C-alpha cells in the first residue's frame, strides 16, 4: 500500500460524499479492498483490547473469562451479515452497488470507532468516576459518526435518494435478524442430528 492509499480512509471520514464517490468510480479497487480488511482487523483488535485492558470503571466484564475468538466473531460476523443482507436487498431494489463496494464502504464507515475508541483503552485506566462521562460521550460520537458514514456510503454506492437509503438500511437490519435466526436454527438442527447419530451409535455399541 502506498501513502495515498493509507491517507485515503482518513480523508474519506472527513469528506464522506467525495470519498465514497471516489471509492465507487475512481479508486483502484485492490488497494482499497486491502485497506478495508485492515480497518476491520483493527476494529476487532480494538474491541478485544477494550475487553481485556480497559479501566475497571468502564469495563464491567471479567478479563479472565474473555474469549478473543468470540470477540472477533462479534465484530466480523455482523459486518458480513450487514454486507450480505444489504447486497441481497439492494439487488432487488435496483441498487448499483456491488458486494465488494458495499463491504469497502461498510469497513471505511467503521474507522471512527477505531480512531476514537483505541486511545481510550489506555486512557480509561487513568480517569476518575466523574471523567467517565467523557468516555461514554466519545463512544456516542463514534457511533453517530459511523452511522452517518454508513448512510452516506450506502446512498453513494447504490445511488439512492436519502429516504430510500434510510428504508434500505432499516430493511437490512431486519434481514440481518432473519439471517441470524436461520443460522441459529441451522446449527440447532445440526446439533440435534449429531446427538441423534451419537445416540444410535451408542445403542448399537451396547447391543454388539
N, CA and C atoms as a LAMMPS dump frame, in Angstrom:
ITEM: TIMESTEP
0
ITEM: NUMBER OF ATOMS
624
ITEM: BOX BOUNDS ff ff ff
-5.0000000000000000e+02 5.0000000000000000e+02
-5.0000000000000000e+02 5.0000000000000000e+02
-5.0000000000000000e+02 5.0000000000000000e+02
ITEM: ATOMS id mol type element x y z
1 1 1 N 0.837 -1.201 0
2 1 2 C 0 0 0
3 1 3 C 0.872 1.251 0
4 2 1 N 0.545 2.218 -0.877
5 2 2 C 1.292 3.455 -0.917
6 2 3 C 0.72 4.475 0.056
7 3 1 N 1.359 5.643 0.093
8 3 2 C 0.955 6.669 1.067
9 3 3 C -0.469 7.157 0.805
10 4 1 N -0.836 7.285 -0.462
11 4 2 C -2.169 7.773 -0.806
12 4 3 C -3.247 6.814 -0.334
13 5 1 N -2.988 5.513 -0.439
14 5 2 C -3.956 4.514 -0.001
15 5 3 C -4.093 4.502 1.518
16 6 1 N -3.023 4.88 2.224
17 6 2 C -3.081 4.926 3.685
18 6 3 C -3.87 6.146 4.151
19 7 1 N -3.655 7.302 3.495
20 7 2 C -4.33 8.533 3.915
21 7 3 C -5.758 8.633 3.391
22 8 1 N -6.094 7.846 2.374
23 8 2 C -7.432 7.943 1.79
24 8 3 C -8.56 7.681 2.797
25 9 1 N -8.479 6.636 3.648
26 9 2 C -9.56 6.428 4.634
27 9 3 C -9.747 7.615 5.572
28 10 1 N -8.649 8.289 5.952
29 10 2 C -8.752 9.45 6.821
30 10 3 C -9.427 10.616 6.107
31 11 1 N -9.134 10.757 4.823
32 11 2 C -9.79 11.805 4.034
33 11 3 C -11.269 11.496 3.853
34 12 1 N -11.592 10.219 3.699
35 12 2 C -12.978 9.824 3.458
36 12 3 C -13.873 10.146 4.646
37 13 1 N -13.399 9.927 5.869
38 13 2 C -14.284 10.108 7.023
39 13 3 C -14.548 11.579 7.317
40 14 1 N -13.728 12.495 6.779
41 14 2 C -13.989 13.922 6.971
42 14 3 C -14.639 14.551 5.739
43 15 1 N -14.525 13.878 4.598
44 15 2 C -15.198 14.338 3.375
45 15 3 C -15.913 13.131 2.749
46 16 1 N -16.953 12.63 3.415
47 16 2 C -17.551 11.345 3.01
48 16 3 C -18.19 11.346 1.629
49 17 1 N -18.843 12.428 1.237
50 17 2 C -19.514 12.437 -0.065
51 17 3 C -18.502 12.286 -1.198
52 18 1 N -17.427 13.061 -1.127
53 18 2 C -16.379 12.95 -2.131
54 18 3 C -15.639 11.626 -2.001
55 19 1 N -15.399 11.211 -0.76
56 19 2 C -14.638 9.99 -0.536
57 19 3 C -15.34 8.758 -1.062
58 20 1 N -16.638 8.611 -0.792
59 20 2 C -17.375 7.437 -1.27
60 20 3 C -17.593 7.493 -2.787
61 21 1 N -17.687 8.706 -3.32
62 21 2 C -17.783 8.832 -4.782
63 21 3 C -16.498 8.322 -5.439
64 22 1 N -15.353 8.709 -4.87
65 22 2 C -14.081 8.205 -5.385
66 22 3 C -13.984 6.694 -5.222
67 23 1 N -14.488 6.19 -4.105
68 23 2 C -14.456 4.751 -3.856
69 23 3 C -15.19 3.982 -4.945
70 24 1 N -16.324 4.519 -5.379
71 24 2 C -17.144 3.811 -6.359
72 24 3 C -16.622 3.964 -7.79
73 25 1 N -16.123 5.138 -8.122
74 25 2 C -15.87 5.42 -9.53
75 25 3 C -14.411 5.654 -9.903
76 26 1 N -13.56 6.004 -8.931
77 26 2 C -12.231 6.437 -9.346
78 26 3 C -11.081 5.704 -8.672
79 27 1 N -11.34 4.982 -7.606
80 27 2 C -10.242 4.36 -6.872
81 27 3 C -9.848 3.013 -7.459
82 28 1 N -8.539 2.71 -7.363
83 28 2 C -8.041 1.388 -7.728
84 28 3 C -8.523 0.396 -6.676
85 29 1 N -9.24 -0.619 -7.094
86 29 2 C -10.031 -1.456 -6.204
87 29 3 C -9.186 -2.32 -5.264
88 30 1 N -8.061 -2.847 -5.73
89 30 2 C -7.293 -3.798 -4.924
90 30 3 C -6.757 -3.142 -3.649
91 31 1 N -6.133 -1.971 -3.777
92 31 2 C -5.559 -1.307 -2.618
93 31 3 C -6.618 -0.895 -1.613
94 32 1 N -7.775 -0.433 -2.097
95 32 2 C -8.854 -0.012 -1.218
96 32 3 C -9.435 -1.216 -0.473
97 33 1 N -9.533 -2.346 -1.139
98 33 2 C -10.052 -3.554 -0.501
99 33 3 C -9.13 -4.02 0.614
100 34 1 N -7.825 -3.934 0.376
101 34 2 C -6.867 -4.293 1.421
102 34 3 C -7.015 -3.367 2.622
103 35 1 N -7.189 -2.075 2.352
104 35 2 C -7.374 -1.099 3.437
105 35 3 C -8.638 -1.405 4.231
106 36 1 N -9.695 -1.833 3.546
107 36 2 C -10.953 -2.17 4.233
108 36 3 C -10.743 -3.353 5.185
109 37 1 N -10.042 -4.37 4.738
110 37 2 C -9.766 -5.517 5.6
111 37 3 C -8.908 -5.122 6.806
112 38 1 N -7.963 -4.219 6.58
113 38 2 C -7.101 -3.762 7.67
114 38 3 C -7.93 -3.022 8.722
115 39 1 N -8.854 -2.168 8.271
116 39 2 C -9.711 -1.433 9.201
117 39 3 C -10.573 -2.402 10.011
118 40 1 N -11.114 -3.416 9.354
119 40 2 C -11.925 -4.406 10.064
120 40 3 C -11.085 -5.151 11.093
121 41 1 N -9.857 -5.497 10.729
122 41 2 C -8.959 -6.175 11.675
123 41 3 C -8.606 -5.257 12.841
124 42 1 N -8.392 -3.982 12.565
125 42 2 C -8.082 -3.018 13.623
126 42 3 C -9.266 -2.837 14.569
127 43 1 N -10.48 -2.848 14.021
128 43 2 C -11.664 -2.734 14.867
129 43 3 C -11.784 -3.944 15.782
130 44 1 N -11.555 -5.13 15.227
131 44 2 C -11.599 -6.352 16.043
132 44 3 C -10.54 -6.302 17.147
133 45 1 N -9.344 -5.832 16.803
134 45 2 C -8.275 -5.713 17.802
135 45 3 C -8.649 -4.705 18.878
136 46 1 N -9.258 -3.597 18.473
137 46 2 C -9.677 -2.571 19.435
138 46 3 C -10.698 -3.127 20.42
139 47 1 N -11.67 -3.876 19.915
140 47 2 C -12.696 -4.464 20.782
141 47 3 C -12.078 -5.455 21.761
142 48 1 N -11.157 -6.275 21.277
143 48 2 C -10.501 -7.261 22.145
144 48 3 C -9.69 -6.559 23.238
145 49 1 N -8.94 -5.521 22.848
146 49 2 C -8.15 -4.783 23.835
147 49 3 C -9.046 -4.068 24.842
148 50 1 N -10.191 -3.553 24.376
149 50 2 C -11.136 -2.92 25.296
150 50 3 C -11.613 -3.888 26.359
151 51 1 N -11.983 -5.088 25.934
152 51 2 C -12.485 -6.081 26.882
153 51 3 C -11.398 -6.517 27.871
154 52 1 N -10.137 -6.469 27.431
155 52 2 C -9.052 -7.001 28.237
156 52 3 C -8.381 -5.945 29.113
157 53 1 N -8.204 -4.737 28.581
158 53 2 C -7.33 -3.782 29.268
159 53 3 C -7.995 -2.463 29.661
160 54 1 N -9.276 -2.266 29.371
161 54 2 C -9.928 -1.02 29.772
162 54 3 C -9.991 -0.915 31.291
163 55 1 N -10.082 0.315 31.781
164 55 2 C -10.135 0.54 33.216
165 55 3 C -11.38 -0.061 33.844
166 56 1 N -11.285 -0.389 35.129
167 56 2 C -12.381 -1.094 35.795
168 56 3 C -13.638 -0.23 35.907
169 57 1 N -13.494 1.096 35.794
170 57 2 C -14.661 1.974 35.886
171 57 3 C -15.586 1.848 34.674
172 58 1 N -15.029 1.411 33.545
173 58 2 C -15.833 1.295 32.323
174 58 3 C -15.861 -0.122 31.769
175 59 1 N -15.119 -1.004 32.394
176 59 2 C -15.054 -2.39 31.924
177 59 3 C -15.77 -3.279 32.937
178 60 1 N -16.989 -3.688 32.601
179 60 2 C -17.811 -4.438 33.55
180 60 3 C -17.692 -5.952 33.378
181 61 1 N -16.897 -6.389 32.415
182 61 2 C -16.672 -7.814 32.231
183 61 3 C -15.417 -8.264 32.961
184 62 1 N -15.307 -9.543 33.179
185 62 2 C -14.119 -10.106 33.824
186 62 3 C -13.113 -10.517 32.747
187 63 1 N -11.963 -9.832 32.665
188 63 2 C -10.976 -10.157 31.625
189 63 3 C -10.516 -11.607 31.65
190 64 1 N -10.617 -12.254 32.824
191 64 2 C -10.175 -13.645 32.921
192 64 3 C -11.019 -14.578 32.05
193 65 1 N -12.27 -14.203 31.841
194 65 2 C -13.181 -15.057 31.08
195 65 3 C -13.395 -14.552 29.653
196 66 1 N -12.572 -13.588 29.23
197 66 2 C -12.7 -13.026 27.888
198 66 3 C -12.159 -13.997 26.841
199 67 1 N -12.968 -14.269 25.809
200 67 2 C -12.574 -15.163 24.727
201 67 3 C -12.306 -14.327 23.483
202 68 1 N -11.042 -14.258 23.071
203 68 2 C -10.663 -13.399 21.942
204 68 3 C -11.347 -13.835 20.647
205 69 1 N -11.45 -15.144 20.422
206 69 2 C -12.092 -15.636 19.201
207 69 3 C -13.569 -15.265 19.181
208 70 1 N -14.202 -15.316 20.347
209 70 2 C -15.613 -14.949 20.426
210 70 3 C -15.8 -13.456 20.174
211 71 1 N -14.905 -12.644 20.713
212 71 2 C -14.972 -11.193 20.477
213 71 3 C -14.729 -10.884 19.004
214 72 1 N -13.823 -11.62 18.386
215 72 2 C -13.57 -11.45 16.952
216 72 3 C -14.813 -11.78 16.141
217 73 1 N -15.507 -12.823 16.556
218 73 2 C -16.746 -13.209 15.873
219 73 3 C -17.81 -12.13 16.002
220 74 1 N -17.875 -11.503 17.179
221 74 2 C -18.875 -10.461 17.42
222 74 3 C -18.66 -9.238 16.524
223 75 1 N -17.447 -9.065 16.03
224 75 2 C -17.152 -7.935 15.137
225 75 3 C -17.328 -8.326 13.678
226 76 1 N -16.709 -9.428 13.283
227 76 2 C -16.661 -9.8 11.866
228 76 3 C -18.019 -10.277 11.356
229 77 1 N -18.7 -11.123 12.129
230 77 2 C -19.963 -11.695 11.665
231 77 3 C -21.03 -10.627 11.396
232 78 1 N -21.259 -9.66 12.32
233 78 2 C -22.251 -8.624 11.999
234 78 3 C -21.913 -7.816 10.758
235 79 1 N -20.629 -7.54 10.539
236 79 2 C -20.231 -6.799 9.341
237 79 3 C -20.553 -7.605 8.084
238 80 1 N -20.223 -8.885 8.094
239 80 2 C -20.512 -9.732 6.938
240 80 3 C -22.015 -9.909 6.749
241 81 1 N -22.754 -10.054 7.844
242 81 2 C -24.212 -10.148 7.758
243 81 3 C -24.791 -8.883 7.135
244 82 1 N -24.292 -7.734 7.58
245 82 2 C -24.77 -6.461 7.028
246 82 3 C -24.53 -6.395 5.522
247 83 1 N -23.32 -6.766 5.113
248 83 2 C -22.966 -6.69 3.689
249 83 3 C -23.822 -7.64 2.851
250 84 1 N -23.988 -8.86 3.319
251 84 2 C -24.786 -9.842 2.58
252 84 3 C -26.246 -9.407 2.512
253 85 1 N -26.797 -8.98 3.649
254 85 2 C -28.196 -8.556 3.685
255 85 3 C -28.417 -7.318 2.82
256 86 1 N -27.503 -6.363 2.908
257 86 2 C -27.631 -5.137 2.123
258 86 3 C -27.518 -5.417 0.638
259 87 1 N -26.577 -6.264 0.27
260 87 2 C -26.413 -6.614 -1.145
261 87 3 C -27.646 -7.351 -1.667
262 88 1 N -28.177 -8.263 -0.88
263 88 2 C -29.349 -9.026 -1.3
264 88 3 C -30.556 -8.114 -1.515
265 89 1 N -30.767 -7.184 -0.59
266 89 2 C -31.918 -6.293 -0.698
267 89 3 C -31.765 -5.296 -1.837
268 90 1 N -30.592 -4.693 -1.932
269 90 2 C -30.4 -3.656 -2.95
270 90 3 C -30.382 -4.232 -4.356
271 91 1 N -30.048 -5.509 -4.491
272 91 2 C -30.14 -6.152 -5.801
273 91 3 C -31.581 -6.165 -6.28
274 92 1 N -32.505 -6.369 -5.345
275 92 2 C -33.932 -6.377 -5.694
276 92 3 C -34.497 -4.965 -5.838
277 93 1 N -33.792 -3.971 -5.265
278 93 2 C -34.292 -2.595 -5.269
279 93 3 C -33.539 -1.712 -6.258
280 94 1 N -32.917 -2.351 -7.255
281 94 2 C -32.202 -1.633 -8.321
282 94 3 C -31.018 -0.828 -7.804
283 95 1 N -30.37 -1.322 -6.759
284 95 2 C -29.164 -0.656 -6.275
285 95 3 C -27.99 -0.924 -7.196
286 96 1 N -27.091 0.041 -7.315
287 96 2 C -25.957 -0.079 -8.232
288 96 3 C -24.696 -0.621 -7.553
289 97 1 N -24.744 -0.805 -6.242
290 97 2 C -23.557 -1.233 -5.522
291 97 3 C -23.263 -2.715 -5.679
292 98 1 N -22 -3.027 -5.898
293 98 2 C -21.545 -4.409 -5.916
294 98 3 C -21.184 -4.83 -4.501
295 99 1 N -21.059 -6.142 -4.296
296 99 2 C -20.789 -6.633 -2.94
297 99 3 C -19.469 -6.079 -2.418
298 100 1 N -18.436 -6.043 -3.249
299 100 2 C -17.137 -5.516 -2.819
300 100 3 C -17.246 -4.05 -2.417
301 101 1 N -18.035 -3.273 -3.153
302 101 2 C -18.213 -1.861 -2.832
303 101 3 C -18.949 -1.687 -1.508
304 102 1 N -19.954 -2.524 -1.279
305 102 2 C -20.695 -2.468 -0.012
306 102 3 C -19.765 -2.81 1.15
307 103 1 N -18.949 -3.826 0.981
308 103 2 C -18.02 -4.237 2.037
309 103 3 C -17.015 -3.133 2.333
310 104 1 N -16.448 -2.543 1.296
311 104 2 C -15.455 -1.487 1.5
312 104 3 C -16.081 -0.264 2.153
313 105 1 N -17.252 0.139 1.687
314 105 2 C -17.932 1.301 2.271
315 105 3 C -18.273 1.053 3.74
316 106 1 N -18.695 -0.163 4.064
317 106 2 C -19.035 -0.503 5.443
318 106 3 C -17.805 -0.45 6.344
319 107 1 N -16.711 -1.013 5.891
320 107 2 C -15.485 -1.026 6.7
321 107 3 C -14.943 0.383 6.906
322 108 1 N -14.966 1.202 5.851
323 108 2 C -14.493 2.585 5.996
324 108 3 C -15.381 3.375 6.95
325 109 1 N -16.675 3.066 6.961
326 109 2 C -17.595 3.752 7.878
327 109 3 C -17.298 3.421 9.334
328 110 1 N -16.617 2.309 9.589
329 110 2 C -16.305 1.888 10.96
330 110 3 C -15.011 2.49 11.487
331 111 1 N -14.291 3.209 10.647
332 111 2 C -12.985 3.741 11.05
333 111 3 C -13.051 4.665 12.269
334 112 1 N -14.066 5.545 12.418
335 112 2 C -14.114 6.377 13.63
336 112 3 C -14.148 5.584 14.928
337 113 1 N -14.735 4.385 14.901
338 113 2 C -14.743 3.548 16.101
339 113 3 C -13.319 3.203 16.521
340 114 1 N -12.462 2.962 15.54
341 114 2 C -11.065 2.64 15.845
342 114 3 C -10.327 3.879 16.334
343 115 1 N -10.466 4.985 15.61
344 115 2 C -9.705 6.195 15.927
345 115 3 C -10.077 6.775 17.287
346 116 1 N -11.346 6.667 17.668
347 116 2 C -11.793 7.26 18.929
348 116 3 C -11.659 6.282 20.089
349 117 1 N -12.019 5.022 19.876
350 117 2 C -12.039 4.056 20.982
351 117 3 C -10.662 3.506 21.325
352 118 1 N -9.782 3.387 20.338
353 118 2 C -8.473 2.782 20.604
354 118 3 C -7.68 3.53 21.667
355 119 1 N -7.575 4.88 21.605
356 119 2 C -6.819 5.569 22.673
357 119 3 C -7.448 5.421 24.054
358 120 1 N -8.769 5.245 24.099
359 120 2 C -9.456 5.122 25.385
360 120 3 C -9.149 3.814 26.089
361 121 1 N -8.594 2.843 25.373
362 121 2 C -8.22 1.586 26.029
363 121 3 C -7.229 1.873 27.156
364 122 1 N -6.288 2.801 26.909
365 122 2 C -5.297 3.156 27.929
366 122 3 C -5.745 4.353 28.767
367 123 1 N -6.387 5.316 28.153
368 123 2 C -6.83 6.492 28.911
369 123 3 C -7.833 6.127 29.999
370 124 1 N -8.646 5.081 29.739
371 124 2 C -9.673 4.695 30.714
372 124 3 C -9.08 4.191 32.022
373 125 1 N -7.803 3.858 32.013
374 125 2 C -7.155 3.39 33.239
375 125 3 C -6.717 4.546 34.143
376 126 1 N -6.836 5.784 33.662
377 126 2 C -6.353 6.935 34.43
378 126 3 C -7.453 7.948 34.733
379 127 1 N -8.686 7.638 34.352
380 127 2 C -9.773 8.591 34.576
381 127 3 C -10.479 8.305 35.9
382 128 1 N -11.115 9.344 36.419
383 128 2 C -11.897 9.201 37.644
384 128 3 C -13.35 8.88 37.29
385 129 1 N -14.147 8.637 38.297
386 129 2 C -15.548 8.3 38.078
387 129 3 C -16.278 9.432 37.357
388 130 1 N -15.978 10.688 37.717
389 130 2 C -16.628 11.823 37.076
390 130 3 C -16.209 11.956 35.606
391 131 1 N -14.99 11.557 35.315
392 131 2 C -14.463 11.703 33.946
393 131 3 C -14.929 10.602 33.014
394 132 1 N -15.605 9.586 33.556
395 132 2 C -16.138 8.537 32.674
396 132 3 C -17.194 9.087 31.715
397 133 1 N -17.765 10.252 32.037
398 133 2 C -18.734 10.878 31.132
399 133 3 C -18.089 11.182 29.782
400 134 1 N -16.809 11.57 29.797
401 134 2 C -16.1 11.835 28.544
402 134 3 C -15.923 10.55 27.744
403 135 1 N -15.701 9.452 28.451
404 135 2 C -15.549 8.153 27.788
405 135 3 C -16.826 7.771 27.049
406 136 1 N -17.951 7.873 27.728
407 136 2 C -19.22 7.497 27.112
408 136 3 C -19.644 8.492 26.033
409 137 1 N -19.307 9.772 26.237
410 137 2 C -19.634 10.772 25.228
411 137 3 C -18.849 10.515 23.942
412 138 1 N -17.571 10.22 24.067
413 138 2 C -16.763 9.951 22.879
414 138 3 C -17.231 8.679 22.178
415 139 1 N -17.688 7.696 22.953
416 139 2 C -18.235 6.487 22.35
417 139 3 C -19.497 6.777 21.558
418 140 1 N -20.344 7.663 22.09
419 140 2 C -21.566 8.049 21.385
420 140 3 C -21.24 8.809 20.102
421 141 1 N -20.23 9.686 20.173
422 141 2 C -19.802 10.42 18.978
423 141 3 C -19.308 9.453 17.912
424 142 1 N -18.533 8.441 18.319
425 142 2 C -18.011 7.461 17.37
426 142 3 C -19.136 6.696 16.684
427 143 1 N -20.152 6.299 17.455
428 143 2 C -21.279 5.557 16.885
429 143 3 C -22.063 6.418 15.908
430 144 1 N -22.345 7.657 16.296
431 144 2 C -23.108 8.55 15.413
432 144 3 C -22.33 8.865 14.144
433 145 1 N -21.032 9.054 14.285
434 145 2 C -20.177 9.311 13.113
435 145 3 C -20.202 8.11 12.178
436 146 1 N -20.097 6.918 12.742
437 146 2 C -20.138 5.699 11.925
438 146 3 C -21.479 5.556 11.202
439 147 1 N -22.574 5.824 11.907
440 147 2 C -23.897 5.718 11.285
441 147 3 C -24.052 6.713 10.143
442 148 1 N -23.54 7.931 10.342
443 148 2 C -23.602 8.927 9.272
444 148 3 C -22.793 8.479 8.056
445 149 1 N -21.588 7.977 8.299
446 149 2 C -20.753 7.486 7.2
447 149 3 C -21.403 6.299 6.501
448 150 1 N -22.026 5.424 7.276
449 150 2 C -22.711 4.27 6.691
450 150 3 C -23.87 4.726 5.812
451 151 1 N -24.581 5.745 6.267
452 151 2 C -25.686 6.303 5.491
453 151 3 C -25.182 6.901 4.174
454 152 1 N -24.157 7.73 4.257
455 152 2 C -23.605 8.359 3.055
456 152 3 C -23.019 7.299 2.119
457 153 1 N -22.335 6.308 2.696
458 153 2 C -21.754 5.255 1.868
459 153 3 C -22.806 4.469 1.118
460 154 1 N -23.878 4.082 1.794
461 154 2 C -24.958 3.353 1.132
462 154 3 C -25.628 4.195 0.058
463 155 1 N -25.868 5.456 0.368
464 155 2 C -26.533 6.333 -0.587
465 155 3 C -25.684 6.531 -1.838
466 156 1 N -24.371 6.659 -1.664
467 156 2 C -23.481 6.899 -2.793
468 156 3 C -23.233 5.632 -3.601
469 157 1 N -22.975 4.545 -2.909
470 157 2 C -22.665 3.286 -3.603
471 157 3 C -23.844 2.798 -4.435
472 158 1 N -25.044 2.915 -3.883
473 158 2 C -26.236 2.415 -4.591
474 158 3 C -26.929 3.478 -5.43
475 159 1 N -26.486 4.735 -5.278
476 159 2 C -27.119 5.851 -5.981
477 159 3 C -28.604 5.938 -5.644
478 160 1 N -28.894 5.888 -4.33
479 160 2 C -30.263 6.01 -3.826
480 160 3 C -30.509 7.435 -3.341
481 161 1 N -31.772 7.757 -3.196
482 161 2 C -32.164 9.007 -2.542
483 161 3 C -32.006 8.829 -1.034
484 162 1 N -31.945 9.931 -0.261
485 162 2 C -31.808 9.789 1.204
486 162 3 C -32.915 8.955 1.837
487 163 1 N -34.159 9.171 1.414
488 163 2 C -35.275 8.416 2.005
489 163 3 C -35.18 6.931 1.668
490 164 1 N -34.824 6.617 0.44
491 164 2 C -34.698 5.208 0.05
492 164 3 C -33.524 4.55 0.767
493 165 1 N -32.487 5.328 1.024
494 165 2 C -31.338 4.799 1.762
495 165 3 C -31.728 4.43 3.182
496 166 1 N -32.512 5.298 3.84
497 166 2 C -32.961 5.015 5.203
498 166 3 C -33.833 3.765 5.247
499 167 1 N -34.734 3.641 4.279
500 167 2 C -35.599 2.454 4.218
501 167 3 C -34.758 1.2 4.001
502 168 1 N -33.791 1.3 3.109
503 168 2 C -32.933 0.157 2.813
504 168 3 C -32.125 -0.263 4.026
505 169 1 N -31.591 0.706 4.768
506 169 2 C -30.805 0.384 5.964
507 169 3 C -31.674 -0.278 7.029
508 170 1 N -32.901 0.209 7.193
509 170 2 C -33.818 -0.405 8.163
510 170 3 C -34.15 -1.837 7.76
511 171 1 N -34.423 -2.053 6.479
512 171 2 C -34.719 -3.399 5.989
513 171 3 C -33.501 -4.313 6.113
514 172 1 N -32.314 -3.736 5.965
515 172 2 C -31.09 -4.522 6.11
516 172 3 C -30.955 -5.055 7.525
517 173 1 N -31.282 -4.223 8.508
518 173 2 C -31.228 -4.666 9.911
519 173 3 C -32.221 -5.803 10.152
520 174 1 N -33.426 -5.676 9.571
521 174 2 C -34.427 -6.738 9.698
522 174 3 C -33.922 -8.022 9.051
523 175 1 N -33.33 -7.888 7.861
524 175 2 C -32.796 -9.054 7.158
525 175 3 C -31.666 -9.708 7.949
526 176 1 N -30.849 -8.897 8.631
527 176 2 C -29.779 -9.447 9.465
528 176 3 C -30.354 -10.303 10.587
529 177 1 N -31.433 -9.81 11.207
530 177 2 C -32.082 -10.593 12.255
531 177 3 C -32.624 -11.905 11.725
532 178 1 N -33.194 -11.871 10.527
533 178 2 C -33.716 -13.089 9.906
534 178 3 C -32.586 -14.063 9.591
535 179 1 N -31.455 -13.534 9.096
536 179 2 C -30.298 -14.38 8.799
537 179 3 C -29.756 -15.019 10.073
538 180 1 N -29.694 -14.231 11.162
539 180 2 C -29.203 -14.776 12.434
540 180 3 C -30.117 -15.885 12.932
541 181 1 N -31.434 -15.691 12.771
542 181 2 C -32.4 -16.712 13.19
543 181 3 C -32.203 -17.994 12.384
544 182 1 N -32.013 -17.874 11.071
545 182 2 C -31.801 -19.05 10.231
546 182 3 C -30.511 -19.774 10.604
547 183 1 N -29.465 -18.995 10.908
548 183 2 C -28.197 -19.62 11.3
549 183 3 C -28.34 -20.381 12.61
550 184 1 N -29.016 -19.778 13.587
551 184 2 C -29.238 -20.462 14.86
552 184 3 C -30.081 -21.716 14.667
553 185 1 N -31.087 -21.617 13.804
554 185 2 C -31.934 -22.776 13.519
555 185 3 C -31.134 -23.88 12.855
556 186 1 N -30.248 -23.498 11.939
557 186 2 C -29.421 -24.469 11.235
558 186 3 C -28.472 -25.185 12.193
559 187 1 N -27.778 -24.404 13.058
560 187 2 C -26.837 -25.016 13.997
561 187 3 C -27.565 -25.874 15.032
562 188 1 N -28.761 -25.453 15.42
563 188 2 C -29.55 -26.263 16.343
564 188 3 C -29.938 -27.589 15.696
565 189 1 N -30.311 -27.535 14.426
566 189 2 C -30.667 -28.755 13.7
567 189 3 C -29.47 -29.686 13.568
568 190 1 N -28.312 -29.111 13.248
569 190 2 C -27.089 -29.913 13.135
570 190 3 C -26.757 -30.567 14.466
571 191 1 N -26.92 -29.818 15.549
572 191 2 C -26.631 -30.353 16.882
573 191 3 C -27.554 -31.519 17.218
574 192 1 N -28.827 -31.386 16.856
575 192 2 C -29.769 -32.466 17.12
576 192 3 C -29.453 -33.7 16.283
577 193 1 N -29.063 -33.482 15.04
578 193 2 C -28.702 -34.613 14.17
579 193 3 C -27.478 -35.34 14.715
580 194 1 N -26.472 -34.55 15.133
581 194 2 C -25.262 -35.148 15.684
582 194 3 C -25.595 -35.928 16.957
583 195 1 N -26.446 -35.352 17.808
584 195 2 C -26.851 -36.048 19.03
585 195 3 C -27.616 -37.322 18.737
586 196 1 N -28.487 -37.288 17.706
587 196 2 C -29.265 -38.468 17.324
588 196 3 C -28.358 -39.583 16.803
589 197 1 N -27.427 -39.21 15.94
590 197 2 C -26.486 -40.202 15.388
591 197 3 C -25.623 -40.779 16.5
592 198 1 N -25.184 -39.899 17.437
593 198 2 C -24.354 -40.364 18.545
594 198 3 C -25.123 -41.351 19.436
595 199 1 N -26.405 -41.072 19.654
596 199 2 C -27.234 -41.963 20.479
597 199 3 C -27.396 -43.322 19.803
598 200 1 N -27.663 -43.323 18.51
599 200 2 C -27.81 -44.581 17.764
600 200 3 C -26.512 -45.389 17.816
601 201 1 N -25.388 -44.693 17.65
602 201 2 C -24.086 -45.376 17.679
603 201 3 C -23.851 -46.014 19.048
604 202 1 N -24.192 -45.299 20.115
605 202 2 C -24.012 -45.843 21.459
606 202 3 C -24.92 -47.051 21.703
607 203 1 N -26.163 -46.993 21.183
608 203 2 C -27.092 -48.107 21.326
609 203 3 C -26.581 -49.342 20.594
610 204 1 N -26.063 -49.15 19.38
611 204 2 C -25.537 -50.255 18.597
612 204 3 C -24.288 -50.844 19.247
613 205 1 N -23.479 -49.94 19.85
614 205 2 C -22.259 -50.429 20.501
615 205 3 C -22.604 -51.288 21.723
616 206 1 N -23.638 -50.897 22.477
617 206 2 C -24.022 -51.653 23.657
618 206 3 C -24.654 -52.995 23.291
619 207 1 N -25.35 -53.037 22.151
620 207 2 C -26.008 -54.28 21.742
621 207 3 C -25.047 -55.29 21.13
622 208 1 N -23.944 -54.772 20.569
623 208 2 C -22.997 -55.692 19.898
624 208 3 C -22.078 -56.38 20.907
